[in-house]
Amino acid sequence: MLTKRIIPCLDIKDGRTVKGVNFINIRDAGDPVELGAAYAKQGADELVFLDISATNEQRKTLAHLVKEIARHINIPFTVGGGISSVADVAPLLEAGADKVSVNSSAVKNPKLIDELSKSFGSQCIVLAIDARKIDNQWTVHTHGGRNPTDKKLFTWAKEGQERGAGEILFTSMDHDGTKNGFANDPLEKLHRLLTIPIVASGGAGNMGHFIDAFLLGKADAALAASIFHFGEIKIPDLKLFLHERNINVRL
């Protein structure tokens, strides 16, 4: 049985780690290099770095910051933000990223997923999907949640898999930062629909929420930010809690 992964997320804006609620009300959460190093020491399974303003500012991901974080960690490292071509990826992998995450640019140009997968392998490509429920349908949003699209969560996730994405990172915008728990119903539907791993994101507030994401949502990994950044939950404590409840995690 595959182990369930615990993944802290560093949302980066102006070189700092930030966190908001429902994608707004952003506040500072610390130095990304220090946080990344601390999470690696605490036993995080992976680290995600999202340059959340790169797309809106029409610039590339901060490769120098990726390199600095990579120097201080020894766990798999996913990087996203502003990636819109094959040429954008090599500098990030050279800087120390193991995987890259695409979101807005893939919605605009779905063939990007095919191109990246062929160039770097599907195991390297994460399709990040930000969605919120509108008229009872999970609607995909781009540009850090600012722009609703005509794409729907489940059809877009399936297309992403077919085009070569090796993993889906699904963030429920309705749950993000609320600490009320993950969006387990759509997570479970994604699990039934897809064969690639699914990372749950948005809503973690207590240790029980991780249990629900794994058992009810059938997620392969759970990502969180503020509860880790502000010390509300320590990763070793969370893993022990999960292990004691028969969730298979790497201790």
FIKOLZA-1660 file (N, C-alpha, C; in steps of 0.1 Angstrom, whole numbers, plus 5000, padded with zeros to 4 digits):
% residues 251
   i   px   py   pz ch aa at
   1 5008 4988 5000  A  M  N
   1 5000 5000 5000  A  M CA
   1 5009 5013 5000  A  M  C
   2 5006 5022 4991  A  L  N
   2 5014 5034 4990  A  L CA
   2 5012 5043 5002  A  L  C
   3 5023 5049 5006  A  T  N
   3 5022 5058 5017  A  T CA
   3 5015 5071 5013  A  T  C
   4 5007 5077 5022  A  K  N
   4 5001 5090 5020  A  K CA
   4 5011 5101 5023  A  K  C
   5 5011 5111 5015  A  R  N
   5 5021 5121 5016  A  R CA
   5 5016 5134 5023  A  R  C
   6 5024 5140 5031  A  I  N
   6 5021 5153 5037  A  I CA
   6 5030 5164 5030  A  I  C
   7 5023 5174 5025  A  I  N
   7 5031 5184 5017  A  I CA
   7 5028 5198 5021  A  I  C
   8 5038 5205 5027  A  P  N
   8 5036 5219 5030  A  P CA
   8 5037 5227 5017  A  P  C
   9 5030 5238 5016  A  C  N
   9 5030 5246 5004  A  C CA
   9 5035 5260 5007  A  C  C
  10 5045 5264 4999  A  L  N
  10 5050 5278 5000  A  L CA
  10 5044 5286 4989  A  L  C
  11 5034 5295 4992  A  D  N
  11 5029 5304 4982  A  D CA
  11 5038 5317 4983  A  D  C
  12 5044 5320 4972  A  I  N
  12 5054 5331 4972  A  I CA
  12 5049 5343 4965  A  I  C
  13 5051 5355 4972  A  K  N
  13 5048 5367 4965  A  K CA
  13 5059 5377 4970  A  K  C
  14 5065 5384 4960  A  D  N
  14 5076 5393 4963  A  D CA
  14 5087 5387 4972  A  D  C
  15 5090 5374 4969  A  G  N
  15 5100 5367 4976  A  G CA
  15 5097 5363 4990  A  G  C
  16 5085 5364 4994  A  R  N
  16 5081 5360 5008  A  R CA
  16 5070 5350 5007  A  R  C
  17 5069 5341 5017  A  T  N
  17 5058 5332 5018  A  T CA
  17 5046 5339 5024  A  T  C
  18 5035 5337 5017  A  V  N
  18 5022 5344 5021  A  V CA
  18 5011 5334 5022  A  V  C
  19 5000 5338 5028  A  K  N
  19 4988 5329 5029  A  K CA
  19 4976 5338 5030  A  K  C
  20 4965 5334 5023  A  G  N
  20 4953 5341 5023  A  G CA
  20 4941 5332 5027  A  G  C
  21 4929 5337 5026  A  V  N
  21 4917 5330 5028  A  V CA
  21 4908 5331 5016  A  V  C
  22 4904 5320 5010  A  N  N
  22 4896 5320 4997  A  N CA
  22 4904 5328 4987  A  N  C
  23 4917 5327 4987  A  F  N
  23 4926 5334 4977  A  F CA
  23 4927 5349 4978  A  F  C
  24 4922 5354 4989  A  I  N
  24 4923 5369 4992  A  I CA
  24 4928 5371 5006  A  I  C
  25 4929 5384 5010  A  N  N
  25 4934 5387 5024  A  N CA
  25 4947 5381 5027  A  N  C
  26 4957 5383 5018  A  I  N
  26 4970 5378 5019  A  I CA
  26 4978 5384 5030  A  I  C
  27 4985 5375 5038  A  R  N
  27 4994 5380 5049  A  R CA
  27 5007 5373 5048  A  R  C
  28 5017 5379 5054  A  D  N
  28 5031 5374 5053  A  D CA
  28 5032 5361 5063  A  D  C
  29 5039 5351 5058  A  A  N
  29 5040 5339 5066  A  A CA
  29 5055 5335 5068  A  A  C
  30 5064 5343 5064  A  G  N
  30 5078 5340 5067  A  G CA
  30 5087 5339 5055  A  G  C
  31 5100 5336 5058  A  D  N
  31 5110 5334 5048  A  D CA
  31 5109 5320 5041  A  D  C
  32 5108 5319 5028  A  P  N
  32 5106 5306 5022  A  P CA
  32 5118 5296 5023  A  P  C
  33 5130 5302 5024  A  V  N
  33 5141 5293 5025  A  V CA
  33 5142 5287 5039  A  V  C
  34 5139 5295 5049  A  E  N
  34 5139 5290 5063  A  E CA
  34 5128 5280 5065  A  E  C
  35 5116 5283 5059  A  L  N
  35 5104 5274 5061  A  L CA
  35 5107 5261 5054  A  L  C
  36 5112 5261 5042  A  G  N
  36 5115 5249 5034  A  G CA
  36 5124 5240 5041  A  G  C
  37 5135 5246 5047  A  A  N
  37 5145 5238 5054  A  A CA
  37 5139 5232 5066  A  A  C
  38 5131 5240 5073  A  A  N
  38 5124 5234 5086  A  A CA
  38 5115 5223 5082  A  A  C
  39 5107 5224 5071  A  Y  N
  39 5098 5213 5068  A  Y CA
  39 5105 5200 5064  A  Y  C
  40 5117 5202 5057  A  A  N
  40 5124 5190 5053  A  A CA
  40 5129 5183 5066  A  A  C
  41 5134 5191 5076  A  K  N
  41 5139 5185 5088  A  K CA
  41 5128 5178 5096  A  K  C
  42 5116 5184 5095  A  Q  N
  42 5104 5179 5103  A  Q CA
  42 5098 5166 5097  A  Q  C
  43 5102 5162 5085  A  G  N
  43 5098 5150 5079  A  G CA
  43 5087 5152 5068  A  G  C
  44 5085 5164 5063  A  A  N
  44 5076 5165 5052  A  A CA
  44 5080 5156 5040  A  A  C
  45 5070 5151 5033  A  D  N
  45 5073 5141 5022  A  D CA
  45 5077 5149 5009  A  D  C
  46 5072 5160 5007  A  E  N
  46 5075 5169 4996  A  E CA
  46 5073 5183 5000  A  E  C
  47 5077 5192 4991  A  L  N
  47 5075 5206 4993  A  L CA
  47 5070 5212 4979  A  L  C
  48 5060 5220 4980  A  V  N
  48 5055 5227 4968  A  V CA
  48 5058 5242 4970  A  V  C
  49 5063 5248 4959  A  F  N
  49 5066 5262 4958  A  F CA
  49 5058 5268 4947  A  F  C
  50 5049 5277 4950  A  L  N
  50 5040 5284 4940  A  L CA
  50 5043 5299 4940  A  L  C
  51 5048 5303 4929  A  D  N
  51 5050 5318 4927  A  D CA
  51 5037 5324 4923  A  D  C
  52 5029 5328 4932  A  I  N
  52 5015 5331 4929  A  I CA
  52 5012 5343 4922  A  I  C
  53 5022 5352 4921  A  S  N
  53 5020 5364 4913  A  S CA
  53 5027 5364 4900  A  S  C
  54 5034 5353 4896  A  A  N
  54 5042 5353 4884  A  A CA
  54 5033 5355 4871  A  A  C
  55 5021 5347 4871  A  T  N
  55 5012 5348 4860  A  T CA
  55 5006 5362 4858  A  T  C
  56 5001 5367 4869  A  N  N
  56 4995 5381 4868  A  N CA
  56 5005 5392 4865  A  N  C
  57 5018 5390 4869  A  E  N
  57 5028 5399 4866  A  E CA
  57 5035 5396 4853  A  E  C
  58 5030 5386 4846  A  Q  N
  58 5036 5382 4833  A  Q CA
  58 5051 5380 4833  A  Q  C
  59 5056 5373 4843  A  R  N
  59 5070 5370 4844  A  R CA
  59 5072 5356 4847  A  R  C
  60 5084 5351 4847  A  K  N
  60 5088 5337 4849  A  K CA
  60 5090 5335 4865  A  K  C
  61 5089 5322 4868  A  T  N
  61 5091 5319 4882  A  T CA
  61 5105 5323 4887  A  T  C
  62 5107 5326 4900  A  L  N
  62 5119 5331 4905  A  L CA
  62 5129 5319 4907  A  L  C
  63 5137 5316 4896  A  A  N
  63 5146 5305 4896  A  A CA
  63 5157 5306 4907  A  A  C
  64 5161 5319 4910  A  H  N
  64 5172 5320 4920  A  H CA
  64 5166 5316 4934  A  H  C
  65 5154 5319 4937  A  L  N
  65 5148 5315 4949  A  L CA
  65 5146 5300 4950  A  L  C
  66 5142 5294 4939  A  V  N
  66 5141 5279 4938  A  V CA
  66 5154 5273 4941  A  V  C
  67 5165 5278 4935  A  K  N
  67 5178 5273 4938  A  K CA
  67 5182 5274 4952  A  K  C
  68 5179 5285 4959  A  E  N
  68 5183 5287 4973  A  E CA
  68 5175 5277 4982  A  E  C
  69 5162 5275 4979  A  I  N
  69 5154 5266 4987  A  I CA
  69 5159 5252 4985  A  I  C
  70 5162 5248 4972  A  A  N
  70 5166 5234 4969  A  A CA
  70 5179 5231 4976  A  A  C
  71 5188 5241 4979  A  R  N
  71 5201 5238 4986  A  R CA
  71 5198 5234 5000  A  R  C
  72 5187 5237 5005  A  H  N
  72 5184 5235 5020  A  H CA
  72 5175 5223 5022  A  H  C
  73 5171 5216 5012  A  I  N
  73 5161 5205 5014  A  I CA
  73 5166 5192 5007  A  I  C
  74 5161 5181 5012  A  N  N
  74 5165 5168 5006  A  N CA
  74 5152 5160 5003  A  N  C
  75 5141 5167 5000  A  I  N
  75 5129 5160 4996  A  I CA
  75 5124 5165 4983  A  I  C
  76 5115 5157 4976  A  P  N
  76 5110 5161 4963  A  P CA
  76 5104 5175 4964  A  P  C
  77 5106 5183 4953  A  F  N
  77 5103 5197 4953  A  F CA
  77 5095 5200 4940  A  F  C
  78 5083 5205 4941  A  T  N
  78 5075 5209 4930  A  T CA
  78 5074 5224 4929  A  T  C
  79 5076 5230 4917  A  V  N
  79 5076 5244 4915  A  V CA
  79 5066 5248 4905  A  V  C
  80 5059 5259 4907  A  G  N
  80 5049 5264 4897  A  G CA
  80 5048 5279 4898  A  G  C
  81 5042 5284 4887  A  G  N
  81 5040 5299 4886  A  G CA
  81 5046 5304 4874  A  G  C
  82 5039 5309 4864  A  G  N
  82 5045 5315 4853  A  G CA
  82 5051 5306 4843  A  G  C
  83 5049 5293 4844  A  I  N
  83 5054 5284 4834  A  I CA
  83 5045 5283 4822  A  I  C
  84 5050 5287 4810  A  S  N
  84 5041 5287 4799  A  S CA
  84 5047 5281 4786  A  S  C
  85 5059 5275 4788  A  S  N
  85 5065 5268 4776  A  S CA
  85 5075 5258 4781  A  S  C
  86 5080 5249 4772  A  V  N
  86 5090 5239 4775  A  V CA
  86 5103 5246 4779  A  V  C
  87 5106 5258 4773  A  A  N
  87 5118 5265 4777  A  A CA
  87 5118 5270 4791  A  A  C
  88 5107 5272 4797  A  D  N
  88 5106 5277 4811  A  D CA
  88 5110 5266 4821  A  D  C
  89 5109 5254 4817  A  V  N
  89 5110 5243 4827  A  V CA
  89 5125 5239 4830  A  V  C
  90 5133 5238 4820  A  A  N
  90 5147 5234 4822  A  A CA
  90 5154 5242 4833  A  A  C
  91 5153 5255 4832  A  P  N
  91 5160 5263 4843  A  P CA
  91 5156 5260 4857  A  P  C
  92 5143 5256 4858  A  L  N
  92 5138 5253 4872  A  L CA
  92 5143 5239 4876  A  L  C
  93 5143 5230 4867  A  L  N
  93 5149 5216 4870  A  L CA
  93 5164 5218 4873  A  L  C
  94 5171 5226 4866  A  E  N
  94 5185 5228 4869  A  E CA
  94 5187 5235 4882  A  E  C
  95 5177 5243 4886  A  A  N
  95 5178 5250 4899  A  A CA
  95 5175 5241 4911  A  A  C
  96 5169 5229 4908  A  G  N
  96 5167 5219 4919  A  G CA
  96 5153 5214 4920  A  G  C
  97 5144 5219 4911  A  A  N
  97 5130 5213 4912  A  A CA
  97 5130 5199 4907  A  A  C
  98 5121 5191 4912  A  D  N
  98 5119 5177 4907  A  D CA
  98 5107 5176 4898  A  D  C
  99 5097 5185 4901  A  K  N
  99 5085 5185 4893  A  K CA
  99 5081 5199 4891  A  K  C
 100 5073 5202 4880  A  V  N
 100 5068 5215 4878  A  V CA
 100 5052 5214 4877  A  V  C
 101 5046 5225 4882  A  S  N
 101 5032 5226 4882  A  S CA
 101 5027 5237 4872  A  S  C
 102 5017 5233 4864  A  V  N
 102 5012 5243 4855  A  V CA
 102 4997 5244 4858  A  V  C
 103 4992 5256 4855  A  N  N
 103 4978 5259 4859  A  N CA
 103 4972 5268 4848  A  N  C
 104 4973 5281 4849  A  S  N
 104 4967 5291 4840  A  S CA
 104 4971 5289 4826  A  S  C
 105 4984 5286 4824  A  S  N
 105 4990 5285 4810  A  S CA
 105 4984 5272 4803  A  S  C
 106 4982 5262 4811  A  A  N
 106 4977 5249 4806  A  A CA
 106 4962 5251 4802  A  A  C
 107 4954 5259 4810  A  V  N
 107 4940 5261 4806  A  V CA
 107 4940 5269 4793  A  V  C
 108 4949 5279 4791  A  K  N
 108 4949 5287 4779  A  K CA
 108 4954 5279 4767  A  K  C
 109 4964 5270 4770  A  N  N
 109 4969 5262 4759  A  N CA
 109 4971 5247 4764  A  N  C
 110 4961 5239 4763  A  P  N
 110 4961 5225 4768  A  P CA
 110 4973 5217 4762  A  P  C
 111 4977 5220 4750  A  K  N
 111 4988 5213 4744  A  K CA
 111 5001 5214 4751  A  K  C
 112 5002 5224 4760  A  L  N
 112 5014 5226 4768  A  L CA
 112 5016 5214 4776  A  L  C
 113 5006 5207 4782  A  I  N
 113 5007 5195 4790  A  I CA
 113 5014 5184 4782  A  I  C
 114 5009 5182 4769  A  D  N
 114 5015 5172 4760  A  D CA
 114 5030 5175 4758  A  D  C
 115 5033 5188 4755  A  E  N
 115 5046 5191 4752  A  E CA
 115 5056 5189 4764  A  E  C
 116 5051 5193 4776  A  L  N
 116 5059 5192 4788  A  L CA
 116 5061 5177 4791  A  L  C
 117 5051 5169 4790  A  S  N
 117 5051 5155 4793  A  S CA
 117 5061 5148 4784  A  S  C
 118 5060 5151 4771  A  K  N
 118 5069 5145 4761  A  K CA
 118 5084 5149 4763  A  K  C
 119 5086 5161 4768  A  S  N
 119 5100 5166 4770  A  S CA
 119 5106 5162 4782  A  S  C
 120 5098 5161 4793  A  F  N
 120 5104 5158 4806  A  F CA
 120 5098 5146 4813  A  F  C
 121 5088 5139 4808  A  G  N
 121 5082 5128 4814  A  G CA
 121 5070 5131 4822  A  G  C
 122 5060 5123 4822  A  S  N
 122 5047 5127 4829  A  S CA
 122 5049 5128 4844  A  S  C
 123 5059 5120 4849  A  Q  N
 123 5062 5120 4864  A  Q CA
 123 5066 5134 4869  A  Q  C
 124 5070 5142 4859  A  C  N
 124 5076 5156 4862  A  C CA
 124 5065 5167 4862  A  C  C
 125 5053 5163 4856  A  I  N
 125 5043 5173 4853  A  I CA
 125 5031 5172 4862  A  I  C
 126 5028 5183 4870  A  V  N
 126 5017 5184 4879  A  V CA
 126 5007 5194 4873  A  V  C
 127 4994 5190 4871  A  L  N
 127 4984 5199 4867  A  L CA
 127 4977 5204 4879  A  L  C
 128 4979 5217 4882  A  A  N
 128 4972 5223 4893  A  A CA
 128 4959 5229 4889  A  A  C
 129 4948 5226 4896  A  I  N
 129 4935 5231 4892  A  I CA
 129 4929 5238 4904  A  I  C
 130 4926 5251 4902  A  D  N
 130 4919 5259 4912  A  D CA
 130 4904 5259 4908  A  D  C
 131 4895 5255 4917  A  A  N
 131 4881 5255 4913  A  A CA
 131 4872 5259 4924  A  A  C
 132 4861 5265 4921  A  R  N
 132 4851 5267 4931  A  R CA
 132 4837 5264 4925  A  R  C
 133 4827 5261 4934  A  K  N
 133 4814 5257 4930  A  K CA
 133 4806 5269 4926  A  K  C
 134 4801 5269 4913  A  I  N
 134 4793 5279 4908  A  I CA
 134 4781 5272 4901  A  I  C
 135 4769 5276 4905  A  D  N
 135 4757 5269 4900  A  D CA
 135 4758 5254 4900  A  D  C
 136 4763 5249 4912  A  N  N
 136 4764 5235 4915  A  N CA
 136 4774 5227 4906  A  N  C
 137 4783 5235 4899  A  Q  N
 137 4794 5229 4892  A  Q CA
 137 4807 5234 4896  A  Q  C
 138 4817 5225 4897  A  W  N
 138 4831 5229 4901  A  W CA
 138 4837 5236 4889  A  W  C
 139 4838 5249 4889  A  T  N
 139 4843 5257 4878  A  T CA
 139 4858 5261 4880  A  T  C
 140 4866 5258 4870  A  V  N
 140 4880 5260 4870  A  V CA
 140 4883 5275 4869  A  V  C
 141 4892 5280 4877  A  H  N
 141 4896 5294 4877  A  H CA
 141 4911 5295 4874  A  H  C
 142 4915 5307 4868  A  T  N
 142 4930 5309 4865  A  T CA
 142 4934 5322 4871  A  T  C
 143 4947 5325 4869  A  H  N
 143 4954 5337 4874  A  H CA
 143 4952 5339 4889  A  H  C
 144 4956 5328 4897  A  G  N
 144 4955 5329 4911  A  G CA
 144 4940 5330 4916  A  G  C
 145 4931 5323 4909  A  G  N
 145 4917 5323 4913  A  G CA
 145 4909 5335 4908  A  G  C
 146 4915 5344 4901  A  R  N
 146 4908 5356 4897  A  R CA
 146 4898 5354 4886  A  R  C
 147 4901 5346 4876  A  N  N
 147 4894 5345 4864  A  N CA
 147 4886 5332 4863  A  N  C
 148 4873 5332 4863  A  P  N
 148 4865 5319 4860  A  P CA
 148 4867 5316 4845  A  P  C
 149 4866 5303 4843  A  T  N
 149 4867 5298 4829  A  T CA
 149 4855 5290 4825  A  T  C
 150 4855 5285 4813  A  D  N
 150 4844 5276 4809  A  D CA
 150 4847 5262 4812  A  D  C
 151 4859 5259 4817  A  K  N
 151 4863 5245 4820  A  K CA
 151 4857 5241 4834  A  K  C
 152 4853 5228 4834  A  K  N
 152 4848 5222 4847  A  K CA
 152 4859 5212 4852  A  K  C
 153 4859 5211 4865  A  L  N
 153 4869 5204 4872  A  L CA
 153 4872 5190 4867  A  L  C
 154 4861 5182 4866  A  F  N
 154 4863 5167 4863  A  F CA
 154 4867 5165 4849  A  F  C
 155 4861 5172 4839  A  T  N
 155 4865 5170 4825  A  T CA
 155 4879 5175 4823  A  T  C
 156 4883 5186 4829  A  W  N
 156 4896 5192 4828  A  W CA
 156 4906 5183 4834  A  W  C
 157 4904 5177 4845  A  A  N
 157 4913 5168 4852  A  A CA
 157 4915 5156 4843  A  A  C
 158 4904 5150 4837  A  K  N
 158 4905 5138 4829  A  K CA
 158 4913 5142 4816  A  K  C
 159 4911 5153 4810  A  E  N
 159 4918 5158 4799  A  E CA
 159 4933 5159 4802  A  E  C
 160 4936 5165 4814  A  G  N
 160 4950 5167 4818  A  G CA
 160 4957 5153 4819  A  G  C
 161 4950 5143 4825  A  Q  N
 161 4956 5130 4826  A  Q CA
 161 4959 5124 4812  A  Q  C
 162 4949 5126 4803  A  E  N
 162 4951 5120 4790  A  E CA
 162 4962 5127 4782  A  E  C
 163 4964 5140 4785  A  R  N
 163 4975 5147 4778  A  R CA
 163 4989 5145 4784  A  R  C
 164 4989 5138 4796  A  G  N
 164 5002 5134 4801  A  G CA
 164 5006 5140 4814  A  G  C
 165 4997 5146 4821  A  A  N
 165 5000 5151 4835  A  A CA
 165 5001 5138 4844  A  A  C
 166 5011 5139 4853  A  G  N
 166 5014 5127 4861  A  G CA
 166 5007 5128 4875  A  G  C
 167 5001 5140 4878  A  E  N
 167 4995 5142 4891  A  E CA
 167 4986 5154 4890  A  E  C
 168 4975 5154 4898  A  I  N
 168 4966 5165 4898  A  I CA
 168 4967 5171 4912  A  I  C
 169 4969 5184 4913  A  L  N
 169 4968 5192 4925  A  L CA
 169 4955 5200 4925  A  L  C
 170 4945 5195 4932  A  F  N
 170 4932 5202 4932  A  F CA
 170 4931 5210 4945  A  F  C
 171 4929 5223 4942  A  T  N
 171 4926 5233 4953  A  T CA
 171 4912 5237 4953  A  T  C
 172 4904 5235 4963  A  S  N
 172 4891 5240 4964  A  S CA
 172 4892 5255 4969  A  S  C
 173 4888 5264 4960  A  M  N
 173 4888 5278 4964  A  M CA
 173 4878 5281 4975  A  M  C
 174 4867 5273 4976  A  D  N
 174 4857 5275 4986  A  D CA
 174 4862 5271 5000  A  D  C
 175 4872 5262 5000  A  H  N
 175 4877 5257 5013  A  H CA
 175 4890 5264 5017  A  H  C
 176 4897 5269 5007  A  D  N
 176 4911 5274 5009  A  D CA
 176 4912 5284 5021  A  D  C
 177 4920 5281 5031  A  G  N
 177 4922 5290 5042  A  G CA
 177 4912 5291 5052  A  G  C
 178 4901 5283 5050  A  T  N
 178 4889 5284 5060  A  T CA
 178 4892 5275 5072  A  T  C
 179 4900 5265 5071  A  K  N
 179 4903 5255 5081  A  K CA
 179 4891 5247 5085  A  K  C
 180 4882 5245 5076  A  N  N
 180 4870 5238 5078  A  N CA
 180 4870 5224 5072  A  N  C
 181 4882 5220 5067  A  G  N
 181 4883 5206 5061  A  G CA
 181 4884 5207 5046  A  G  C
 182 4889 5196 5040  A  F  N
 182 4891 5195 5026  A  F CA
 182 4878 5193 5018  A  F  C
 183 4878 5194 5005  A  A  N
 183 4866 5192 4997  A  A CA
 183 4866 5177 4993  A  A  C
 184 4861 5169 5003  A  N  N
 184 4862 5154 5001  A  N CA
 184 4853 5148 4990  A  N  C
 185 4842 5154 4988  A  D  N
 185 4833 5148 4978  A  D CA
 185 4839 5149 4964  A  D  C
 186 4843 5161 4959  A  P  N
 186 4850 5162 4946  A  P CA
 186 4863 5154 4946  A  P  C
 187 4870 5153 4957  A  L  N
 187 4883 5145 4957  A  L CA
 187 4880 5131 4955  A  L  C
 188 4869 5126 4961  A  E  N
 188 4866 5112 4959  A  E CA
 188 4861 5109 4945  A  E  C
 189 4854 5118 4939  A  K  N
 189 4850 5117 4925  A  K CA
 189 4862 5117 4916  A  K  C
 190 4872 5126 4918  A  L  N
 190 4884 5126 4911  A  L CA
 190 4892 5112 4912  A  L  C
 191 4892 5107 4924  A  H  N
 191 4898 5094 4926  A  H CA
 191 4892 5083 4918  A  H  C
 192 4879 5083 4916  A  R  N
 192 4872 5073 4908  A  R CA
 192 4874 5075 4893  A  R  C
 193 4876 5088 4890  A  L  N
 193 4877 5091 4876  A  L CA
 193 4891 5089 4870  A  L  C
 194 4901 5091 4878  A  L  N
 194 4915 5091 4873  A  L CA
 194 4923 5079 4878  A  L  C
 195 4935 5077 4872  A  T  N
 195 4944 5067 4876  A  T CA
 195 4957 5073 4882  A  T  C
 196 4959 5086 4880  A  I  N
 196 4971 5093 4885  A  I CA
 196 4968 5098 4899  A  I  C
 197 4979 5101 4907  A  P  N
 197 4977 5106 4921  A  P CA
 197 4970 5119 4921  A  P  C
 198 4963 5121 4932  A  I  N
 198 4956 5134 4935  A  I CA
 198 4960 5140 4948  A  I  C
 199 4964 5152 4947  A  V  N
 199 4968 5160 4959  A  V CA
 199 4957 5169 4964  A  V  C
 200 4952 5167 4976  A  A  N
 200 4942 5175 4981  A  A CA
 200 4947 5188 4987  A  A  C
 201 4941 5200 4984  A  S  N
 201 4946 5213 4988  A  S CA
 201 4934 5222 4991  A  S  C
 202 4935 5229 5002  A  G  N
 202 4925 5239 5006  A  G CA
 202 4916 5234 5017  A  G  C
 203 4918 5240 5029  A  G  N
 203 4908 5237 5040  A  G CA
 203 4913 5230 5052  A  G  C
 204 4926 5226 5052  A  A  N
 204 4931 5219 5064  A  A CA
 204 4931 5228 5076  A  A  C
 205 4925 5223 5087  A  G  N
 205 4924 5231 5100  A  G CA
 205 4928 5223 5112  A  G  C
 206 4927 5210 5111  A  N  N
 206 4931 5201 5122  A  N CA
 206 4935 5188 5117  A  N  C
 207 4941 5179 5126  A  M  N
 207 4946 5167 5121  A  M CA
 207 4935 5157 5116  A  M  C
 208 4923 5158 5121  A  G  N
 208 4912 5150 5116  A  G CA
 208 4909 5153 5102  A  G  C
 209 4911 5165 5097  A  H  N
 209 4908 5168 5083  A  H CA
 209 4917 5160 5074  A  H  C
 210 4929 5157 5078  A  F  N
 210 4938 5149 5070  A  F CA
 210 4933 5134 5069  A  F  C
 211 4928 5129 5080  A  I  N
 211 4922 5116 5080  A  I CA
 211 4911 5116 5070  A  I  C
 212 4902 5126 5070  A  D  N
 212 4890 5126 5061  A  D CA
 212 4895 5127 5046  A  D  C
 213 4905 5135 5044  A  A  N
 213 4910 5136 5030  A  A CA
 213 4915 5123 5025  A  A  C
 214 4921 5115 5033  A  F  N
 214 4927 5102 5029  A  F CA
 214 4916 5091 5029  A  F  C
 215 4907 5091 5038  A  L  N
 215 4897 5080 5039  A  L CA
 215 4884 5083 5031  A  L  C
 216 4879 5096 5032  A  L  N
 216 4867 5099 5025  A  L CA
 216 4870 5105 5011  A  L  C
 217 4880 5113 5010  A  G  N
 217 4884 5119 4997  A  G CA
 217 4893 5110 4989  A  G  C
 218 4898 5100 4995  A  K  N
 218 4907 5090 4988  A  K CA
 218 4920 5097 4982  A  K  C
 219 4923 5108 4987  A  A  N
 219 4935 5116 4982  A  A CA
 219 4948 5108 4984  A  A  C
 220 4957 5110 4976  A  D  N
 220 4971 5103 4977  A  D CA
 220 4980 5112 4985  A  D  C
 221 4977 5125 4986  A  A  N
 221 4985 5134 4994  A  A CA
 221 4977 5145 4998  A  A  C
 222 4981 5152 5009  A  A  N
 222 4973 5163 5014  A  A CA
 222 4983 5175 5016  A  A  C
 223 4979 5186 5010  A  L  N
 223 4988 5198 5011  A  L CA
 223 4982 5208 5020  A  L  C
 224 4990 5215 5027  A  A  N
 224 4985 5226 5036  A  A CA
 224 4996 5237 5037  A  A  C
 225 4991 5248 5042  A  A  N
 225 5000 5260 5043  A  A CA
 225 5000 5266 5057  A  A  C
 226 4989 5274 5060  A  S  N
 226 4989 5282 5072  A  S CA
 226 4991 5274 5085  A  S  C
 227 4985 5262 5085  A  I  N
 227 4986 5255 5098  A  I CA
 227 5000 5251 5101  A  I  C
 228 5008 5249 5090  A  F  N
 228 5022 5246 5092  A  F CA
 228 5030 5258 5094  A  F  C
 229 5028 5268 5086  A  H  N
 229 5036 5281 5086  A  H CA
 229 5035 5288 5100  A  H  C
 230 5023 5287 5106  A  F  N
 230 5021 5294 5119  A  F CA
 230 5021 5285 5131  A  F  C
 231 5027 5273 5129  A  G  N
 231 5029 5264 5140  A  G CA
 231 5017 5258 5146  A  G  C
 232 5006 5258 5140  A  E  N
 232 4994 5252 5146  A  E CA
 232 4994 5237 5146  A  E  C
 233 5001 5231 5136  A  I  N
 233 5003 5217 5136  A  I CA
 233 5017 5214 5132  A  I  C
 234 5024 5205 5139  A  K  N
 234 5038 5201 5136  A  K CA
 234 5037 5189 5128  A  K  C
 235 5045 5188 5117  A  I  N
 235 5044 5176 5108  A  I CA
 235 5047 5163 5116  A  I  C
 236 5057 5162 5125  A  P  N
 236 5059 5149 5132  A  P CA
 236 5047 5145 5140  A  P  C
 237 5040 5155 5146  A  D  N
 237 5028 5152 5154  A  D CA
 237 5017 5147 5145  A  D  C
 238 5016 5153 5134  A  L  N
 238 5005 5149 5124  A  L CA
 238 5008 5135 5119  A  L  C
 239 5020 5132 5116  A  K  N
 239 5023 5119 5110  A  K CA
 239 5021 5108 5121  A  K  C
 240 5025 5111 5133  A  L  N
 240 5022 5101 5144  A  L CA
 240 5007 5099 5146  A  L  C
 241 5000 5110 5146  A  F  N
 241 4985 5109 5147  A  F CA
 241 4979 5100 5136  A  F  C
 242 4984 5102 5123  A  L  N
 242 4979 5094 5112  A  L CA
 242 4983 5080 5114  A  L  C
 243 4995 5077 5117  A  H  N
 243 5001 5064 5119  A  H CA
 243 4993 5056 5129  A  H  C
 244 4990 5063 5140  A  E  N
 244 4982 5056 5151  A  E CA
 244 4968 5053 5147  A  E  C
 245 4963 5059 5136  A  R  N
 245 4950 5056 5131  A  R CA
 245 4950 5048 5118  A  R  C
 246 4961 5041 5117  A  N  N
 246 4963 5031 5105  A  N CA
 246 4963 5038 5092  A  N  C
 247 4967 5051 5091  A  I  N
 247 4970 5057 5078  A  I CA
 247 4985 5055 5075  A  I  C
 248 4988 5049 5064  A  N  N
 248 5002 5045 5060  A  N CA
 248 5010 5058 5056  A  N  C
 249 5018 5062 5065  A  V  N
 249 5027 5074 5063  A  V CA
 249 5041 5071 5066  A  V  C
 250 5050 5078 5060  A  R  N
 250 5065 5077 5062  A  R CA
 250 5069 5084 5075  A  R  C
 251 5073 5077 5085  A  L  N
 251 5076 5083 5098  A  L CA
 251 5091 5086 5098  A  L  C
% end
